[in-house]
Structure formats: structure tokens, C-alpha cells
Amino acid sequence: MTTESILMAVLAFVIGAAVAYIFSLSRVKSLKDEKEKEAQDIIKKAEGSAEEIKRSAKAEAKQIIAEEKETLEKEYHKKQQSIQDIERNLTKKEISLDQKIEAKERDLQEIKRKEEELNKEKSQTQLERGKLLEKQNDISEKLEKVAAMTKEEAKNELLQVMEEEARVDAAKMITRVEEEANEEAEKRAKRILGIALQRFAGEYVAEQTITSVELPGDEIKGRLIGREGRNIRAFEQICGVDLIIDDTPGMVVISSFNVVRKQVAKMTIEKLIADGRIHPAKIEEFHDKSKHELEQRLRELGEKAQMEIGIHGLHPEVLKMLGALNYRTSYMQNQYQHSLEVGFLCGAMAAELGLNVKQARRAGLLHDIGKAIDASAEGSHAVVGADFIKKYGEDPDIVHAVRAHHEDVKPETVLAHLVMAADALSGARPGVRKFLKESYVSRVADIENIANSFDGVYKSYAISAGREIRVLVENDKIGDEETIMLSRDIAKKIEEEMSYPGTIKVSVVRETRAVGIAK
């Protein structure tokens, strides 16, 4: 390739580049002018929009200001109206207070006027009182001269007359009140007791505590005694009872104050006789077996009583002692059946009075549990039984009812009185208990002797199997009103000096006889 051609090529390239550069400059200028124009248009549009927004904001601001102004004006009118109402009320109250003050001032003036009148009347009264005292002294002096008595003597005689009249009036009032109270109480008590008895029909078991054991033959007696008495000594030592073997054919007697030990001993002898081998080792073996069987039997009896009476939660030791009552009698009445009956009667009476029925039944069932406890315990069966159930967590009200059912302590609750009434009702009904003839005659004689010990009583008769006593008094020593006091005194002395089931009615009779003879 030649030099000219190369130069021509270079020149052509430079010219082309220059033309392209010129063309690009013109194109950039053109684009710049277009962008400036667009920017001016956008600025104009923005300025227009800003003016429009400004005008809209001014209009909205004016509207908001107008609304707020209207709201404030309404609230202002309301406040103003409220203030006016308060001012009117205050004005009315002020007027009312002024009227009340004026009324009080008038009342005060009236009180002052009445006080002045009272002072005048008081002065006048004092003057008249002085005159009356002078007249009274004159009359007293005249009376002393006429009656030949001093003032003190006349006063004492008048006081005696008044005291006698007051005693008569008091006796009449006591009679009237007692009659009304007794009439109402008797009606209500009869209704409650009648309902209680109608709702319960119990079995009465009259049996003696078993103290004897029948033998298949008299040869057994010798085997029970053993060589040189070793068997009987072992038996008495192990069982804790006295075994009496005498000439009575086919029978031995067990003696013990503890009813449970007595029953265990009886079961032990029966097992020994059935087994045929009688010696100390067998006695101890059969005693332990009998003791376990009886404890199980006692607990079953206690659970049966608990289920029948409708209660729960008795301690196992209490249940066992409750079952032991089945082997205890009082006046030939079985104490297990007696306790069940007292529980039912307590519950029935509690239901009539609107009290806790289950609590009443529980107290009635446990009231005589002390009779099954060992006789070595100190105190009456009521106190011993109360301490026993307290030890095993019984309710304090039930403990008190058990302790008070024979008035070893004063009964302080309705429950205690219910237990007393149910116990008396169960034990005092005719035919329930059996008495020895000697003890019955002695009790009747004691009742009559207590009544005869009072001044003015000339004869007394115990009737209704000792449930009532009729007391005849002398007319010249005992008045109608004094018979009331005498009946209460006799009843109180019988309560203090005698022990008896149920109640004893004391009737004092005063009779006036006028005898005329026609000739």
C-alpha cells in the first residue's frame, strides 16, 4: 500500500471523527434545550399546585376555626346555664335556711317561756310540799297519840303487812306463770315426744349379764381346777376374772366387773371344754383367740350400730367400746339396744326442733358408753364416757351432752337436754326396766320419808310405782300459796338426796273441811 493511500485514509478518518463530534455537540445542545423547557414546565405546574393547596388549606382552616368557635360557644352557654341553676338553688337554700333559723329562734323563745313557767311551778310545788310535810307530821303525831304506837313501830307493822301481801301476790303470780308455761310446754313436749315415739319402734331386750357357763358334766370341774389348782389359778391370772366352782351341778360362775373380760373368759372356757385339753398353755392360747374374736365381734357390733343410726366417722376404739355395751345391762335393760333407742329418739326430737339430726343421734348413741369402760376408771359413767370420747376427737357439744346427761355438770346446750330427755324416755317407760322388790320398796320409803321431813306435812303417799308422790298438809300451818313453795322444796330435796331414772311428780294437797251438826 502506498503512502498517499495511507494519508488519504487517515484524513478521511479525521474528517469523519470531526463531523461526528460536531453532530454530537448539536445533539447535546438540542437535548439540553428540551430538558430546560421540561424543567420550566414542571416548575410552573408545581407553583400552580402549591397555590391550589394553599387556597384549600386556608379554606379548611377557616372551616375548622368556625366549628371550634361554635362548639366553644355551646359549651359556654351550657356552663352559664349551669351556673345560673346553681345560683337559683343556692338562693332557695338560703331562703330555706333563713326560715329554719327564724323557726328555731321562735322555738327557743317558746322553750325559755316554758322554762320560766316550770320554774314558777317548781317554786309553787316546793311551797305546797312543805305544807304537805307539815300536815303529814301533824297527822303522824295524831296517829301516834290515837294508836299508842311510835312512827317506827307503825312503819314496821306496815312493812310486815306489805311483805305478806307481796308474798301472796308473788305466789299467785308464780302459780299463774307456771300454769301458763307448763300448759304450753306440756303441749309442745307431748307433741315432740309423741312424734319421736311414733317414728321409732325399738326392741326391748331384758336379759341378765351372762356370768355362768354350763358344763357337759361335773367331771369337767376337776379338770378346770387342775392338779393342786394350777389350771384355775392360770385361768384367773390370764383372763383377769374370778372363776367360782362350787357344788352347783353342771355349772361354773365367772365374776368380774369388766364385761368384756367376763365374755372372753366365757368363750375361753367353752373352747377348752370343746377341745378337751385343759392346761395353762391351752388356756393362754384359747384366751388370745377368744380375745381376738370378741374384739372383732365388738367392732362389728359398733359398726352395725353406727350404720343403723345413720352416722359415720367413729374411731375404732369407740366402736369397740360401743359394741361392748351389748354385754352390759342396767336394771335388766340391754345397754346396746338402749343406746340405739336413745340415738333414734334424740334424732326425732332434733328434727322437730329444727336442729342437727345427725349430731343429736351421735350424742344419743354415745351417751352411755362409759358403762362399758373398766370399773377402775374414776367418776360416774357419764364423766368417764365423756372423757373417753373426748380423747378420740369427738365434737365438744357431744362431749358436753354425754357429760351432762345425768347432771354431773349443768347442761348448757339444747343437745344436752335432748339427750337427758331421750335417756329418761327410754329408761322410764313401764316394763322397760325390772327392779328388785327390796330396792323398789326402799326407794318408795325414801321418797315418803323426804316428804314427811317437812314441817306441816302430816301424811304422804308414793304412787305410780314411785313416779309420783301425793303430800297432804295441815291447813293451819300451810296456806294455799305456801303449797307451791313446799312442792318445789320437796322436789329439790328428792333431786339432791336420791338417784332414780326418769322424773318424780310432787303433788301437795291442802284440804279445808267444815263440819256442821244439825240437831
Secondary structure in CASP SS format (residue, H / E / C, confidence):
PFRMAT SS
TARGET T0000
AUTHOR 0000-0000-0000
METHOD secondary structure of the structure
MODEL  1
M C 1.00
T C 1.00
T H 1.00
E H 1.00
S H 1.00
I H 1.00
L H 1.00
M H 1.00
A H 1.00
V H 1.00
L H 1.00
A H 1.00
F H 1.00
V H 1.00
I H 1.00
G H 1.00
A H 1.00
A H 1.00
V H 1.00
A H 1.00
Y H 1.00
I H 1.00
F H 1.00
S H 1.00
L H 1.00
S H 1.00
R H 1.00
V H 1.00
K H 1.00
S H 1.00
L H 1.00
K H 1.00
D H 1.00
E H 1.00
K H 1.00
E H 1.00
K H 1.00
E H 1.00
A H 1.00
Q H 1.00
D H 1.00
I H 1.00
I H 1.00
K H 1.00
K H 1.00
A H 1.00
E H 1.00
G H 1.00
S H 1.00
A H 1.00
E H 1.00
E H 1.00
I H 1.00
K H 1.00
R H 1.00
S H 1.00
A H 1.00
K H 1.00
A H 1.00
E H 1.00
A H 1.00
K H 1.00
Q H 1.00
I H 1.00
I H 1.00
A H 1.00
E H 1.00
E H 1.00
K H 1.00
E H 1.00
T H 1.00
L H 1.00
E H 1.00
K H 1.00
E H 1.00
Y H 1.00
H H 1.00
K H 1.00
K H 1.00
Q H 1.00
Q H 1.00
S H 1.00
I H 1.00
Q H 1.00
D H 1.00
I H 1.00
E H 1.00
R H 1.00
N H 1.00
L H 1.00
T H 1.00
K H 1.00
K H 1.00
E H 1.00
I H 1.00
S H 1.00
L H 1.00
D H 1.00
Q H 1.00
K H 1.00
I H 1.00
E H 1.00
A H 1.00
K H 1.00
E H 1.00
R H 1.00
D H 1.00
L H 1.00
Q H 1.00
E H 1.00
I H 1.00
K H 1.00
R H 1.00
K H 1.00
E H 1.00
E H 1.00
E H 1.00
L H 1.00
N H 1.00
K H 1.00
E H 1.00
K H 1.00
S H 1.00
Q H 1.00
T H 1.00
Q H 1.00
L H 1.00
E H 1.00
R H 1.00
G H 1.00
K H 1.00
L H 1.00
L H 1.00
E H 1.00
K H 1.00
Q H 1.00
N H 1.00
D H 1.00
I H 1.00
S H 1.00
E H 1.00
K H 1.00
L H 1.00
E H 1.00
K H 1.00
V H 1.00
A H 1.00
A C 1.00
M C 1.00
T C 1.00
K H 1.00
E H 1.00
E H 1.00
A H 1.00
K H 1.00
N H 1.00
E H 1.00
L H 1.00
L H 1.00
Q H 1.00
V H 1.00
M H 1.00
E H 1.00
E H 1.00
E H 1.00
A H 1.00
R H 1.00
V H 1.00
D H 1.00
A H 1.00
A H 1.00
K H 1.00
M H 1.00
I H 1.00
T H 1.00
R H 1.00
V H 1.00
E H 1.00
E H 1.00
E H 1.00
A H 1.00
N H 1.00
E H 1.00
E H 1.00
A H 1.00
E H 1.00
K H 1.00
R H 1.00
A H 1.00
K H 1.00
R H 1.00
I H 1.00
L H 1.00
G H 1.00
I H 1.00
A H 1.00
L H 1.00
Q H 1.00
R H 1.00
F C 1.00
A C 1.00
G C 1.00
E C 1.00
Y C 1.00
V C 1.00
A C 1.00
E C 1.00
Q C 1.00
T C 1.00
I C 1.00
T C 1.00
S E 1.00
V E 1.00
E E 1.00
L C 1.00
P C 1.00
G C 1.00
D C 1.00
E H 1.00
I H 1.00
K H 1.00
G H 1.00
R H 1.00
L H 1.00
I H 1.00
G C 1.00
R H 1.00
E H 1.00
G H 1.00
R H 1.00
N H 1.00
I H 1.00
R H 1.00
A H 1.00
F H 1.00
E H 1.00
Q H 1.00
I H 1.00
C H 1.00
G C 1.00
V C 1.00
D E 1.00
L E 1.00
I E 1.00
I C 1.00
D C 1.00
D C 1.00
T C 1.00
P C 1.00
G C 1.00
M E 1.00
V E 1.00
V E 1.00
I E 1.00
S E 1.00
S C 1.00
F C 1.00
N C 1.00
V H 1.00
V H 1.00
R H 1.00
K H 1.00
Q H 1.00
V H 1.00
A H 1.00
K H 1.00
M H 1.00
T H 1.00
I H 1.00
E H 1.00
K H 1.00
L H 1.00
I H 1.00
A H 1.00
D H 1.00
G C 1.00
R C 1.00
I C 1.00
H C 1.00
P H 1.00
A H 1.00
K H 1.00
I H 1.00
E H 1.00
E H 1.00
F H 1.00
H H 1.00
D H 1.00
K H 1.00
S H 1.00
K H 1.00
H H 1.00
E H 1.00
L H 1.00
E H 1.00
Q H 1.00
R H 1.00
L H 1.00
R H 1.00
E H 1.00
L H 1.00
G H 1.00
E H 1.00
K H 1.00
A H 1.00
Q H 1.00
M H 1.00
E H 1.00
I H 1.00
G C 1.00
I C 1.00
H C 1.00
G C 1.00
L C 1.00
H C 1.00
P H 1.00
E H 1.00
V H 1.00
L H 1.00
K H 1.00
M H 1.00
L H 1.00
G H 1.00
A H 1.00
L H 1.00
N H 1.00
Y H 1.00
R C 1.00
T E 1.00
S E 1.00
Y C 1.00
M C 1.00
Q E 1.00
N E 1.00
Q H 1.00
Y H 1.00
Q H 1.00
H H 1.00
S H 1.00
L H 1.00
E H 1.00
V H 1.00
G H 1.00
F H 1.00
L H 1.00
C H 1.00
G H 1.00
A H 1.00
M H 1.00
A H 1.00
A H 1.00
E H 1.00
L H 1.00
G C 1.00
L C 1.00
N C 1.00
V H 1.00
K H 1.00
Q H 1.00
A H 1.00
R H 1.00
R H 1.00
A H 1.00
G H 1.00
L H 1.00
L H 1.00
H C 1.00
D C 1.00
I H 1.00
G H 1.00
K H 1.00
A H 1.00
I C 1.00
D C 1.00
A C 1.00
S C 1.00
A C 1.00
E C 1.00
G C 1.00
S C 1.00
H H 1.00
A H 1.00
V H 1.00
V H 1.00
G H 1.00
A H 1.00
D H 1.00
F H 1.00
I H 1.00
K H 1.00
K H 1.00
Y C 1.00
G C 1.00
E C 1.00
D C 1.00
P H 1.00
D H 1.00
I H 1.00
V H 1.00
H H 1.00
A H 1.00
V H 1.00
R H 1.00
A H 1.00
H C 1.00
H C 1.00
E C 1.00
D C 1.00
V C 1.00
K C 1.00
P C 1.00
E C 1.00
T C 1.00
V H 1.00
L H 1.00
A H 1.00
H H 1.00
L H 1.00
V H 1.00
M H 1.00
A H 1.00
A H 1.00
D H 1.00
A H 1.00
L H 1.00
S H 1.00
G H 1.00
A H 1.00
R C 1.00
P C 1.00
G C 1.00
V C 1.00
R C 1.00
K C 1.00
F C 1.00
L C 1.00
K H 1.00
E H 1.00
S H 1.00
Y H 1.00
V H 1.00
S H 1.00
R H 1.00
V H 1.00
A H 1.00
D H 1.00
I H 1.00
E H 1.00
N H 1.00
I H 1.00
A H 1.00
N H 1.00
S C 1.00
F C 1.00
D C 1.00
G C 1.00
V E 1.00
Y E 1.00
K E 1.00
S E 1.00
Y E 1.00
A E 1.00
I E 1.00
S H 1.00
A H 1.00
G H 1.00
R C 1.00
E E 1.00
I E 1.00
R E 1.00
V E 1.00
L E 1.00
V E 1.00
E C 1.00
N C 1.00
D C 1.00
K C 1.00
I C 1.00
G C 1.00
D H 1.00
E H 1.00
E H 1.00
T H 1.00
I H 1.00
M H 1.00
L H 1.00
S H 1.00
R H 1.00
D H 1.00
I H 1.00
A H 1.00
K H 1.00
K H 1.00
I H 1.00
E H 1.00
E H 1.00
E H 1.00
M C 1.00
S C 1.00
Y C 1.00
P C 1.00
G C 1.00
T C 1.00
I C 1.00
K E 1.00
V E 1.00
S E 1.00
V E 1.00
V E 1.00
R C 1.00
E C 1.00
T C 1.00
R C 1.00
A C 1.00
V C 1.00
G C 1.00
I C 1.00
A C 1.00
K C 1.00
END
